[in-house]
Amino acid sequence: MRDDRQQKNNKYSAVFHAPFHPTSAPMYIAVLWQLVLGGLLVSVAAATPKRSRRQSGASNVPSQFVTTQNGKFVVNGSALKVVGTNAYWLHALNTDEDIDNTLASIAAVGIKVVRTWAFNDVNVIPQNGTWFQLVANGTTSVNTGPNGLQKLDTVVRLAEKHGILLHMALTNNWNPLPLVDGPDGFTRRDVTKGTNNKFPRNTLSNDYGGMDVYIREFNAPRKHDQFYVNETLINAFKNYTTQIVSRYVNSPAIFAWEIANDPRCNSTLPAASTCTTTTVTNWHSTIAQHVKSVDPNHLVSSGNQGFFCVDCPKLFPSTPTPPTPQVSSAPGTRRRGLPRFLTKARLLQDRTEALKKTRNLQKRSSPPAGGVKVRGRWVATPTRRQDDVGVGSAFDGSQGVDSEDILNIPEIGFGSFQLFPDQVSYGPVDPNLPAFNNTVQTGIDWIKRHAEAGLAAGKPVSLVGFGLVTQANLPFFVPFNTTVGPDQSTSSLSTRQDQQAIGVSDGQRDDAYSQWLNAGLLAGLSSMVQYQWSQGDLTEQDGTVVSSSQTETGVSSTVTGTGVSPNDGYGINGVGQVDAQDTISEASQAFGSDS
């Protein structure tokens, strides 16, 4: 029996440390099957945090709260390295029992970190369901009742019960209205049953309010960046964050505060031409200082997508702590000096080297299209030189985000970035690779760049959300700035910017997730959080996130007591959980062996 288990552990170790071959066919790795089902690997070098009285002023006393040291997360004096999951809808479930059962299911597969929303803004009080803050007619009012912050209290209390740490986001960049905004003003959302809403309120991750609610209701100029520069809106948001973070300042269940999900210049509302990376960075500094002044116990992160701004001036060019030494390069790779910031020259050089590598591999495996054979070697015939497309929107600062500059803000405890190739282009297409391999490789490159940025800044970096839409999830897929999915009768669903079809197979998703996790592990990421968890057997109530009758087919069951959690294209309701949980238990040991 011991020999059998040792053989399994060796198999998982080989999976996690196997190098990626860019021209190989998908590996269809079964070891990460639970990834698909919602269970994710977790490596915690420390024991589950225990409640203990924090001794202020004694820096040598291990803290019960998550802190950072030498570029790593630390809790109770030991390193913390995790793979977690997202459940943005957690506080919107209809009963405490549903929240308890969901967290129990998550904990049962070894997950210790859950990223979730700590906001739920409305501009009209709904008949049913949870809401935290009413933002209307230039005023705000926080709901501290049973369908308000007491629901968030329940989430925090039950997370502590199950040994789970909560990564809590304080607002959202996205809030498209299901009823179209009129030319003369904004139409209030009608949340009552029988209206023309495609989904019940809170079904989609972008339907919990956020920045644009403040802009609409405070009658500010209709520009998204007003949230970053308008003192009235800044103070209103500060007031909300004060009430949230002060409420849990002493809770060991809080992993960190996230200022906003995916903040950037543009959103449902356009930005003014004056919005730049410095606009968003300055706002981050202001809010991070405020949060830390209210809650010095917990870490603060950004939550941004991770966009770079190569060769841009930095507001925070110096890191508050010396950078940690560069980790050893992976076997077979060339080690080079670690740059302070990513430059255009470095980026283009890396892309050129990658293209040469894949082109040479392709030549050795098959003749190039249109090539001729010269002295036993295939030589490509002349082709039109590709146009210079620049560094791309993920690197040119056009999104209004410079993640390197934000990472260096003293009050920002660790870096954050996201990976959603179905919705964002992270680099040019490599013509030498199949479409799916392009998706995997651009994800690996994105992960490595952010791990390197963290090493340069001397801070941990977390991939706070990653996912791929599968073919089975196409009917549920809703991009982050819309309220409806792409039209399946048009080509918009079948192709995206890099010509990769939206909707991979289950095996391809498993393959991509395993290679991204492997890349993050080897590159030195401290946290990787899959998007998103799925939960069944939930209590249903009309007009809430889990409803017994919905106009959108397939979102949840129509049988009372069999409701499922929201799915905006990335959630999977699990099958075969017994075998999958055993797989996760053994794979977690292999992941943890590198801590």
BELRAKA-V304189 format. One record per helix or strand of 2 or more residues. SS is the DSSP state (A for helix, B for strand). FROM is the first residue (numbers start at 1). TO is the last residue. If there is no record, write none. Layout:
BEGIN
ss=SS from=FROM to=TO
ss=SS from=FROM to=TO
END
This chain:
BEGIN
ss=A from=2 to=17
ss=A from=30 to=37
ss=B from=67 to=69
ss=B from=72 to=75
ss=B from=78 to=86
ss=A from=90 to=92
ss=A from=96 to=108
ss=B from=113 to=117
ss=B from=121 to=122
ss=B from=133 to=136
ss=B from=139 to=142
ss=A from=149 to=161
ss=B from=165 to=169
ss=A from=211 to=217
ss=A from=226 to=229
ss=A from=231 to=245
ss=B from=254 to=258
ss=A from=277 to=294
ss=B from=299 to=301
ss=A from=344 to=365
ss=B from=372 to=374
ss=B from=377 to=379
ss=A from=403 to=407
ss=B from=415 to=419
ss=A from=435 to=457
ss=B from=461 to=466
ss=A from=471 to=476
ss=A from=506 to=523
ss=B from=527 to=530
ss=A from=577 to=592
END
